[in-house]
Amino acid sequence: MPNTPLIDVHYIYYDEPEWQITRCLESLRGEPVIVHSVPGVWGNPPVKKRAEGFALGTAPYVSYVDPDDYVEPGVYTRLLQAITSGDFDAAYGWERVFSDSGINKVCKIPHHAFLLKRNLPIEYGLAHKVFMALPRKRVIEVEDVLYHRDLGKRHG
């Protein structure tokens, strides 16, 4: 992988517990990314803040993480290899969802674990929905869990 990160990743933080933010940021260490922090407001739809986050940086690829979530080691290397393996606009992997009520399932739809080319003609605030608009042949799937998402887990 190149020495200069090719991926801008932003995260919008609200009032998440410090342990979640730390876990999220620690999971990004060693990844070929530049991390951008965007302060948000809890309870408000993150569309404007997502668009603000995607506008940060100049790397040719963009993505995001949420502070209460974390990625598997090598996630962005794998996504970068996938998207550059052909003529693709996006790459995504699966995510595992957890909740306090006992949900533990794998989602095989793009929501968080994805990578997009910068400057696609899309609304980046709604980036996770871009996969429905892009031609299927322009999107590549990495068939593995790359991302872990907590639902409602706001304690240690």
PyMOL commands that set and color helices and strands:
alter all, ss='L'
color gray80, all
select helices_A, chain A and resi 18-27+47-55+75-83+124-133+136-138
alter helices_A, ss='H'
color red, helices_A
select strands_A, chain A and resi 7-13+33-39+61-65+69-71+90-99+104-107+114-117+139-151
alter strands_A, ss='S'
color yellow, strands_A
deselect
rebuild
show_as cartoon
